[in-house]
Amino acid sequence: MSQQSPLRLADDEQLLTGWGRTAPSLAKVVQVRTVEEVQKCIEESGPRGILARGLGRSYGDAAQSGGASVIDLEQMSSISLDANTGTVTVGAGVSLHELLLATVPAGFFVPVTPGTRMVTIGGAIAADVHGKNHHVEGSFGSHMQEIKLVDGLGALRELKPDDPQSQEQFWATVGGMGLTGVMTEATFKMIPISSSLISVDTERCTDLDAVMARMIESDSQYRYSVAWIDSVSASGRGVITSGDHATADQLPADKRATALAYSPKPLAKAPGFIPSGLLNKFTVRAFNEAWFRKAPKREQGALQPISEFFHPLDFVQDWNRVYGPAGFVQYQFVVPDKAGEVIGAALRKLQSVGAPSFLTVLKRFGAANPAPLSFPQAGWTLAADVPAGIPGLAAALDELDELVANSGGRLYLAKDSRQSPEMFARTYPLLTKWQRTRDQMDPKGIFKSDLARRLSL
């Protein structure tokens, strides 16, 4: 490492948590700007190892590592777009927010986005994030053309999905939760767009069966589709929003000159302190009633900005604080189509312990990719946010784990904060294969996280 680019160690150890704010741990945070600095971190790693961390939006303990050195890649922020091919090469520390600011005005959109734009490219690959288009276009990692990564021996690797020499390491890194090495750069193709608006169809359904039937019917009709579910209602009613990027001729004449304008900003900030118990079955029931009634019974072709359609929660900065100082748990699972009844069973189980959720989302998944630890598989995925510490919640989630596992499903590592190593091993049948590849890439066992320790990875 040259003297011109010294490692910048944080003044003190930092208390790091996931977005759910439930299990903090202390670590030294090191900011890096170059591949050489990453290699120096690996060379000097201590007994607790090291871990790369993006913006901390995994909900549980995946991006923290107590007693370790945690590498902050924020300064690795280069963006290079080839407008002729739509191919972009970006530093692993670039956020989707930064990438969209640079590329939407040029007529391009990311191939996959999760529900927040406040995630880094490295984090999106490590969690193999999915969005509202998985049933059509798969997950984020499926669109990568090349990943550059520093392995456990300090060697810079270039991983490609179609290269026989590196494809196994490529797919181990996609969804590998940062445990195969430190990603430094990625190359992938963007989606060409002619406006920054989404043409959205909205449909209100009176019960869960109607929601699920309608989503199956519309699988091939929409690029993007998602359903909000009223988790505290007995019927499981919901609102489906589906759509695609609006073309220029779909825009009103007065908007065509600024068709690619894009400048999202947070509209509010959650208070610094919110007492426990603010979210309960009564307040959530009132919110859900208002949310359901606000949605039109049926509407077609409404124009929404990208940020409103894909990232509505980003309008409230630090929205995770709404759950109070105890934090919250997001329970997200996937089950095959043949086990669709698990969706209703999960909602009833959460209702039985009084676990309120106003952020309950149902999506359709398409086929899985070859990544051993990638979460999506064909079928249904339900995600529900509930305040931590509700009496009976832990036992209820353990029961749901069994139901999900017995149905051929699994939990999402980027959202998980409490599943057991036994549950994980049962539901990810390619775990042993991934571990063999990981051990080849990190023979000294340098890359560690709290999640890896909890799940015996």
C-alpha positions in Angstrom: 0.0 0.0 0.0 1.4 3.4 -0.9 1.7 6.2 1.6 -0.5 8.3 -0.7 -3.5 6.2 0.1 -3.4 5.3 3.8 -6.1 3.2 5.4 -8.4 5.4 7.4 -9.4 3.7 10.6 -12.4 5.0 12.5 -11.5 6.8 15.7 -13.3 4.2 17.8 -15.0 0.9 17.3 -18.5 1.4 15.9 -21.7 -0.3 17.1 -23.2 -1.8 13.9 -26.7 -3.2 13.4 -28.8 -4.4 10.5 -31.8 -2.4 9.4 -34.0 -4.1 11.9 -31.8 -2.7 14.8 -32.1 -5.9 16.9 -28.6 -7.3 17.5 -25.8 -4.7 17.6 -22.1 -5.7 17.7 -18.9 -3.7 17.9 -16.4 -3.6 15.0 -13.6 -1.5 13.6 -14.7 0.2 10.4 -12.0 0.8 7.8 -12.6 2.9 4.8 -10.9 1.9 1.6 -10.5 3.5 -1.8 -8.4 1.1 -3.9 -8.0 -2.6 -4.5 -4.5 -2.3 -2.9 -6.1 -1.1 0.3 -8.5 -4.0 0.3 -5.6 -6.4 -0.1 -3.8 -4.7 2.8 -6.9 -5.2 5.0 -6.9 -8.9 4.2 -3.2 -9.2 4.8 -3.5 -7.6 8.2 -6.8 -9.3 9.3 -7.0 -10.4 12.9 -8.5 -13.6 14.4 -12.1 -12.3 14.1 -11.6 -11.8 10.4 -13.0 -9.1 8.1 -16.2 -8.3 6.3 -17.3 -5.8 3.6 -20.3 -3.7 4.5 -22.4 -1.5 2.2 -25.2 0.7 3.5 -26.4 -1.7 6.2 -29.8 -2.4 4.7 -29.8 -6.2 5.3 -32.3 -6.5 8.1 -30.4 -8.9 10.4 -26.8 -9.6 11.2 -25.4 -10.2 7.7 -23.4 -6.9 7.4 -21.9 -6.8 10.9 -19.1 -8.8 12.6 -18.4 -8.4 16.2 -14.7 -7.8 17.0 -13.7 -7.9 13.3 -12.6 -5.2 10.9 -15.5 -4.1 8.7 -14.5 -2.6 5.3 -16.5 0.4 4.2 -16.4 0.5 0.3 -18.2 3.8 0.0 -15.2 5.5 -1.6 -15.1 2.8 -4.4 -17.7 4.7 -6.3 -16.7 4.9 -10.0 -19.5 4.7 -12.6 -18.8 4.1 -16.3 -21.7 3.8 -18.7 -21.4 2.8 -22.3 -24.6 4.4 -23.7 -24.2 2.5 -27.0 -24.5 -0.9 -25.4 -26.2 0.0 -22.1 -23.4 -1.7 -20.2 -22.2 -0.2 -17.0 -19.1 -0.8 -14.9 -19.4 0.4 -11.3 -17.4 0.3 -8.0 -18.9 -2.1 -5.4 -19.6 0.9 -3.1 -21.9 2.7 -5.6 -25.5 2.8 -4.3 -28.4 2.2 -6.6 -29.4 5.7 -5.7 -26.2 7.1 -7.1 -26.4 4.8 -10.1 -29.9 5.8 -11.0 -29.1 9.5 -10.6 -26.3 9.0 -13.2 -28.2 6.7 -15.6 -31.9 7.5 -15.7 -31.4 10.9 -17.4 -29.3 9.0 -20.0 -32.2 6.6 -20.6 -31.3 3.5 -18.6 -32.6 1.7 -15.5 -31.2 -1.1 -13.4 -32.2 -4.6 -14.4 -33.5 -5.4 -10.9 -34.2 -3.2 -7.9 -35.3 -4.1 -4.4 -37.7 -2.0 -2.4 -35.0 0.6 -1.5 -32.4 2.3 -3.7 -30.2 2.7 -0.6 -28.2 -0.4 -1.2 -24.7 -0.8 -2.8 -23.9 -2.8 -5.9 -21.8 -5.1 -3.8 -24.6 -5.6 -1.3 -27.1 -6.2 -4.1 -24.9 -9.0 -5.5 -24.0 -10.5 -2.1 -27.8 -10.7 -1.2 -28.8 -11.5 -4.9 -31.6 -9.0 -4.4 -34.9 -9.4 -6.2 -37.6 -7.0 -7.1 -41.1 -6.8 -8.6 -39.9 -8.4 -11.9 -38.4 -11.7 -10.7 -41.2 -13.7 -12.3 -40.0 -12.2 -15.7 -36.3 -11.3 -15.3 -34.9 -13.0 -12.3 -32.7 -11.6 -9.6 -29.8 -9.1 -9.6 -27.0 -11.5 -9.9 -28.5 -13.1 -13.0 -27.7 -9.9 -14.9 -24.0 -9.6 -13.9 -21.5 -10.0 -16.7 -18.4 -9.8 -14.5 -17.5 -9.4 -10.8 -14.1 -8.3 -9.6 -13.3 -9.7 -6.1 -10.3 -9.9 -3.8 -10.2 -13.4 -2.3 -9.0 -14.6 1.1 -5.4 -14.8 -0.2 -5.5 -11.2 -1.4 -5.7 -12.2 -5.1 -7.9 -10.1 -7.4 -10.2 -12.4 -9.3 -12.3 -11.7 -12.4 -15.5 -13.8 -12.2 -17.8 -14.4 -15.1 -20.9 -16.6 -15.3 -19.9 -18.1 -18.7 -16.3 -18.7 -17.9 -15.5 -22.4 -17.0 -12.6 -21.2 -15.0 -14.5 -18.9 -12.7 -18.2 -19.6 -13.1 -18.4 -21.7 -9.9 -16.8 -18.9 -7.9 -19.1 -16.4 -9.6 -22.3 -18.1 -8.5 -20.9 -18.7 -5.0 -20.4 -15.0 -4.7 -23.9 -14.2 -6.0 -26.0 -14.6 -2.9 -22.9 -15.5 -0.9 -23.5 -12.7 1.7 -19.9 -11.3 1.3 -18.3 -14.5 2.5 -16.3 -15.4 -0.6 -14.3 -12.2 -0.8 -14.5 -8.4 -1.1 -16.1 -7.3 -4.3 -14.6 -4.2 -5.8 -16.3 -3.8 -9.2 -19.1 -5.2 -11.3 -20.2 -5.0 -14.9 -23.8 -5.5 -16.1 -26.4 -4.4 -18.7 -29.0 -1.8 -17.9 -32.6 -1.6 -19.2 -33.2 1.1 -21.8 -36.1 3.4 -20.9 -37.6 6.4 -22.6 -39.1 8.0 -19.5 -38.7 8.1 -15.8 -42.3 7.2 -15.2 -44.0 3.9 -14.7 -47.4 3.1 -16.3 -49.2 1.4 -13.4 -52.4 -0.6 -13.1 -54.0 -1.0 -9.7 -56.5 -3.5 -8.5 -58.2 -4.0 -5.1 -59.0 -7.6 -4.1 -61.4 -8.4 -1.3 -59.6 -11.5 0.0 -56.3 -13.4 -0.3 -57.6 -16.1 -2.7 -58.6 -13.3 -5.1 -55.2 -11.6 -4.8 -53.3 -14.8 -5.5 -55.6 -15.9 -8.4 -55.2 -12.5 -10.1 -51.4 -12.5 -9.7 -51.2 -15.9 -11.3 -53.4 -14.8 -14.2 -51.2 -11.7 -14.8 -47.8 -13.4 -14.5 -47.1 -12.9 -18.2 -48.9 -9.6 -18.6 -46.6 -7.3 -16.6 -42.9 -6.8 -16.1 -43.5 -5.6 -12.6 -46.0 -6.8 -10.1 -46.5 -6.8 -6.3 -49.3 -7.0 -3.8 -49.7 -5.3 -0.5 -51.6 -7.5 1.9 -53.8 -6.3 4.8 -52.2 -8.7 7.3 -54.6 -7.9 10.2 -57.8 -8.5 8.3 -59.4 -11.9 8.5 -59.8 -12.0 4.7 -56.2 -11.2 3.7 -57.5 -8.6 1.3 -55.0 -6.7 -0.8 -54.0 -4.2 -3.4 -52.1 -5.3 -6.5 -50.0 -2.8 -8.4 -48.5 -3.8 -11.7 -46.8 -2.0 -14.6 -43.9 -1.3 -16.9 -41.8 1.7 -17.9 -43.9 4.3 -19.7 -43.0 5.1 -23.2 -42.7 8.7 -24.3 -45.9 8.6 -26.3 -47.8 7.5 -23.1 -46.8 10.8 -21.4 -48.9 14.0 -21.6 -47.5 16.5 -24.1 -46.3 18.8 -21.3 -44.1 16.1 -19.8 -42.4 14.8 -22.9 -39.7 17.4 -22.8 -38.6 16.3 -19.3 -39.5 12.6 -19.8 -36.2 11.4 -18.2 -36.1 13.9 -15.3 -35.1 12.1 -12.1 -34.4 13.7 -8.7 -36.0 11.8 -5.8 -35.6 13.2 -2.3 -36.9 12.1 1.1 -40.0 14.0 2.1 -39.9 13.3 5.9 -37.6 11.9 8.6 -38.7 9.5 11.3 -38.3 11.0 14.8 -35.1 10.1 16.6 -37.0 8.4 19.4 -40.3 6.6 19.2 -41.7 4.7 22.2 -42.2 1.0 22.1 -45.8 0.0 21.5 -46.7 2.7 19.0 -47.3 0.0 16.4 -49.9 -2.3 17.7 -52.8 -4.2 16.3 -55.1 -1.2 16.7 -52.9 1.4 15.1 -51.9 -1.0 12.3 -55.6 -1.9 11.7 -56.5 1.7 11.3 -53.5 2.3 8.9 -54.3 -0.7 6.9 -58.0 0.3 6.6 -57.0 3.7 5.3 -54.4 2.3 2.9 -56.8 -0.2 1.4 -59.6 2.4 1.0 -57.1 4.9 -0.5 -56.3 2.5 -3.4 -58.7 2.7 -6.4 -60.8 -0.4 -6.9 -59.4 -0.6 -10.4 -57.2 1.9 -12.3 -55.2 1.5 -15.5 -52.3 3.5 -16.9 -51.7 5.8 -14.0 -48.2 7.4 -14.3 -46.0 7.2 -11.2 -42.4 8.3 -10.8 -39.8 5.6 -10.5 -39.2 6.4 -6.8 -42.9 6.2 -6.0 -43.4 2.9 -7.6 -40.2 1.1 -6.6 -39.0 2.8 -3.5 -41.9 4.4 -1.5 -40.3 3.8 1.9 -37.3 5.9 0.9 -39.5 9.0 1.1 -39.3 8.6 4.9 -35.6 8.8 6.0 -34.8 6.3 8.8 -38.2 4.7 8.6 -37.0 1.7 10.6 -37.1 3.9 13.7 -40.9 3.8 13.5 -40.8 0.4 15.3 -39.3 1.9 18.4 -36.0 1.2 20.3 -36.6 -2.6 20.3 -36.3 -2.7 16.5 -38.2 -5.1 14.3 -38.0 -8.5 12.5 -38.8 -9.0 8.9 -39.9 -12.5 8.2 -39.6 -13.3 4.5 -40.0 -16.8 3.0 -40.6 -18.4 -0.4 -42.6 -21.6 -1.0 -43.4 -23.4 -4.3 -46.6 -22.8 -6.1 -48.0 -26.1 -4.9 -47.7 -24.8 -1.3 -49.5 -21.6 -1.8 -51.7 -22.3 1.2 -48.7 -21.5 3.4 -49.2 -17.8 2.7 -52.6 -17.7 4.4 -51.3 -20.0 7.2 -48.4 -17.5 7.9 -50.8 -14.6 8.1 -53.0 -16.4 10.5 -50.1 -17.4 12.6 -48.9 -13.8 12.9 -52.4 -12.7 13.8 -52.7 -15.3 16.5 -49.8 -13.7 18.5 -51.0 -10.2 17.8 -48.0 -9.4 15.5 -49.0 -6.2 13.6 -47.6 -5.6 10.2 -48.4 -2.7 7.9 -45.6 -3.7 5.5 -46.7 -7.1 4.3 -45.8 -7.8 0.6 -46.6 -10.7 -1.6 -44.7 -11.3 -4.9 -44.4 -14.0 -7.5 -41.0 -15.6 -8.3 -39.8 -17.2 -11.5 -37.1 -19.9 -11.8 -34.0 -19.9 -9.5 -30.6 -19.2 -10.8 -27.5 -21.4 -10.3 -26.3 -19.6 -7.1 -26.3 -22.1 -4.2 -27.3 -19.5 -1.6 -29.7 -17.4 -3.8 -33.0 -17.1 -2.1 -35.6 -16.9 -4.9 -37.2 -20.0 -6.4 -40.3 -20.4 -8.4 -43.4 -19.8 -6.4 -44.6 -17.3 -3.8 -42.7 -15.0 -1.4 -44.3 -13.2 1.5 -42.5 -10.5 3.6 -43.9 -9.1 6.8 -42.3 -6.6 9.2 -43.3 -7.0 12.9 -42.0 -5.2 16.0 -39.5 -7.3 17.9 -40.3 -8.5 21.4 -44.0 -9.4 20.9 -44.9 -12.1 23.4 -45.1 -15.4 21.6 -43.5 -14.1 18.4 -40.3 -16.3 18.6 -42.3 -19.5 19.1 -44.7 -18.5 16.3 -41.8 -17.9 13.9 -40.2 -21.2 14.8 -43.5 -22.9 13.9 -43.6 -21.1 10.7 -40.0 -22.2 9.9 -41.2 -25.8 10.2 -44.1 -25.1 7.9 -41.9 -23.4 5.3 -39.2 -26.1 5.4 -41.7 -28.9 5.1 -43.3 -27.2 2.1 -40.0 -27.0 0.2 -39.4 -23.3 1.0 -36.8 -21.3 2.7 -36.0 -17.9 4.4 -34.1 -15.0 2.9 -30.7 -14.5 4.4 -30.7 -10.7 3.8 -33.8 -10.4 6.0 -33.1 -13.2 8.5 -32.1 -12.4 12.1 -33.1 -15.5 14.0 -33.4 -18.8 12.1 -31.3 -21.8 13.4 -28.4 -23.4 11.6 -30.4 -26.6 11.3 -33.3 -24.7 9.5 -30.8 -23.1 7.2 -29.0 -26.4 6.3 -32.4 -28.1 5.7 -33.7 -25.5 3.3 -30.6 -24.7 1.3 -29.7 -28.1 -0.2 -26.6 -26.7 -2.1 -25.0 -25.4 1.1 -22.2 -28.0 1.1 -21.4 -27.2 -2.5 -21.2 -23.5 -1.7 -19.0 -24.2 1.4 -16.5 -26.2 -0.8 -16.2 -23.3 -3.2 -16.0 -20.7 -0.4 -13.2 -22.7 1.2 -11.2 -22.6 -2.1 -11.7 -18.8 -2.3 -11.0 -18.2 1.4 -8.8 -21.1 2.7 -7.8 -19.3 5.9 -11.4 -18.5 6.9 -10.9 -14.7 6.9 -14.3 -13.5 5.8 -16.7 -13.7 8.8 -20.0 -12.1 9.8 -22.3 -12.4 12.8 -24.7 -14.2 10.4 -22.1 -16.7 9.4 -21.3 -17.5 13.0 -25.0 -17.8 13.9 -25.7 -20.2 11.1 -22.4 -22.1 11.3 -21.3 -21.2 7.9 
